[in-house]
Each structure stands twice: as structure tokens, then as C-alpha cells.
Amino acid sequence: KMKKVFLLLSVGICFVANAQFAGNAAYKRDRYSRDDFSEKKNVVATDSTVVFYTDVLLNQRADYYKLTLGVRQEGKTPADALKKMNERINGFTKAIRPLASAENVFVDFITQNRILGFDIDKQKETAKQKITGYEIKKNVIISLKNYSDIEQLILQAAEHQIYDVIKVDYINTDIAKIRRQLLSEAYQISEEKKKDYFSHFKKEILGNPVAESDFHYLFPSSRYEKYTVSESSKVDVPSRYTEEYLRKEDTYYYEGVDYSGFDKVINPTNPEVGIQYILRLRVKYRIKK
């Protein structure tokens, strides 16, 4: 029995630039927990010690990007599949030569599988398994410096029937330098906290302080969230099928670490998706009781 159903559902809207460059690997993740960085301390004091906590966050653009594309090809024999695949890959790598030189492209052989089918005998009601062909899979890994080139590479890949954008890795070449930068920032902030504290609490420092630090970095691939968009619909369908006919899509967007609780955030307004570096410094002073 048919009846007219009017469904008004909330519509989620999110404007995100270039979120698709997370690659299809983003689909395998559940909601990423950001509670890892939620409990932040400032100053913890006892009758004999004072500990100053400092958290610094850096939003850093990548120096290089590594794009991984998935390629698959079927053929009647392994040699036939391999020949067809190599023709596609060679055509693609030649087409992108203005964007990526030969030394910046690597082809990784992934797997070779048999494609199985069945010969069905309806009279005897039996099915006999047989090999109908072979499938080969490879990955094409491309290193590039300009983020804007990724889109052009993906378009060129589609011209050669390469559609699987597996992932994009973000790379910084001098992480040690970044760590030194954040450590210097953290020590300056910690020193300001120390001066402020001891100006209000007249305590005598005993000996030299002890410091320890933790250094973390988060890549964009771990920072994508999703939500389901449900559009308003007016449909004529059997009531028991209503939910099946509704169009619902998952939307993915970049969600960086929450800035709350950090003593300093470097490049907080930069809209470009990059690598987030976090340094936590703890400086402990012994004080006279």
C-alpha cells in the first residue's frame, strides 16, 4: 500500500578545502579521540616542590608530499595482466613527467591473484570451480613538493583508469630543528611562569631545577572526522521501505587538535592542512619548606 511520506531531516553543512587529499584510507577509521591532550596542567606545588607545565603546539606545512595510488588489472594470464598494467602505468608516469621526475616515482608490486569462476551443470545441479583469469595489483608512489600538484596528478591518473587514491603522506625534512624551536619556546614560557609564581609566593629555591619534555607529532591522516548528511526528501514509497530509499552520505573533514589549554600555538590561523607538533615541558624546582 502506497502512501505519501514527507520527511524533514536536518542537513549538515561543512565547507572544507581539499579534504579529499586524505585519501581513501580515511574511510577505515572510526572517530578519533582527542582526549589525549585534554588534561593540561599549569603549576603544581607542594610544601617542598613546584612543577611548571608548559604545552606548545605548532601547525607546520609539509616540505614534501607522498601520494600513493592503487592500480589493478585483470587478464587471461599473468603475463597478459602485467602487460596491460605496465602500459597504463608507463603512460601515466610519462604524462606526469612535468610534475614528477622519474626518480620521484616508484612502482610497488603488491599482489597477484587468480580469478575464480564456476561451470554450472543445471541438469546435474553441480558447479565446478575453474580459473577464469588473473588480477595484478600495484601501487604507484609519487613524491612531490607542491601541494597544488596533487590534484593534477589525480586527474592524470584518471585518464589512465587509475582511480584509487590510497593516501597522501605529509613529510617534514628537519624534525630535530622543529623540536629545538618548540623546546626554546617552552623554556621561555616556563621561565615567565617561574618569575610570576615566585614574585607572589616568596619561596627559596634549593639547588638546580630538573626538566623533562615530551615531543609528539600528528599527521593529517589521523585527524579526519566524519558525519552523516541527510537531505530533506519527499517520496512516494511503501512505508516499510522509507529508510532504505533515503539518501545518506558520510562527509569527512579535517579536525586538528583543540587549541584550548596550550600555552602557545604557533601558526594558529593558517588554514592549510599540515602536521601538528606538540611539545610538553615540565620543570621541577625544589623549595625550602
JONOR-V742534 format. One record per backbone hydrogen bond with DSSP energy under -0.5 kcal/mol. NH is the residue of the N-H (numbers start at 1). CO is the residue of the C=O. Records with the same first field share a line. If there is no record, write none. Layout:
NH: CO / CO
This chain:
3: 237
5: 235
7: 5 / 233
8: 6
9: 7
12: 10
16: 14
21: 18
22: 19
23: 20
24: 165
25: 166
26: 23
27: 24
28: 25
29: 26
37: 34
38: 35
39: 35
40: 38
44: 51
46: 49
50: 285
51: 44
52: 283
53: 42 / 51
54: 281
56: 279
57: 264
58: 277
59: 266
60: 58 / 275
63: 171
64: 171
65: 144
66: 169
67: 65 / 142
68: 167
69: 67 / 140
70: 164
71: 138
73: 136
75: 134
81: 77
82: 78
83: 79
84: 80
85: 81
86: 82
87: 83
88: 84
89: 85
90: 86
91: 87
92: 88
93: 89
94: 90
95: 91
96: 92
97: 94
99: 96
100: 96
104: 101
105: 102
106: 141
108: 106 / 139
109: 107
110: 137
111: 137
113: 135
115: 133
116: 114
117: 130
119: 128
120: 118
121: 119 / 126
122: 120
125: 121
126: 121
128: 119
129: 127
130: 117
132: 115 / 130
133: 115
134: 75
135: 113
136: 73
137: 111
138: 71
139: 108
140: 69
141: 106 / 139
142: 67 / 140
143: 104
144: 65
147: 145
149: 146
150: 147
152: 148
153: 149
154: 150
155: 151
156: 152
157: 153
158: 154
159: 155
160: 156 / 157
161: 158
162: 157
163: 161
164: 70
165: 163
166: 68 / 164
167: 68
168: 22
169: 66
171: 64
178: 174
179: 175
180: 176
181: 177
182: 178
183: 179
184: 180
185: 181
186: 182
187: 183
188: 184
189: 185
190: 186
191: 187
192: 188
193: 189
194: 190
195: 191
196: 192
197: 193
198: 194
199: 195
200: 196 / 197
201: 197
202: 200
203: 201
205: 203
206: 286
207: 205
210: 284
212: 282
214: 280
216: 278
218: 276
222: 219
223: 220
225: 253
227: 251
229: 227 / 249
230: 10 / 228
231: 229 / 247
233: 7
235: 5
237: 3 / 235
241: 238
242: 239
245: 241 / 242
246: 242 / 243
248: 246
249: 229
251: 227
253: 225
255: 223
262: 259
263: 55
264: 55
266: 57
268: 265
270: 267
275: 60
276: 218
277: 58 / 275
278: 216
279: 56
280: 214
281: 54
282: 212
283: 52
284: 210 / 282
285: 50
286: 206
287: 48
288: 204
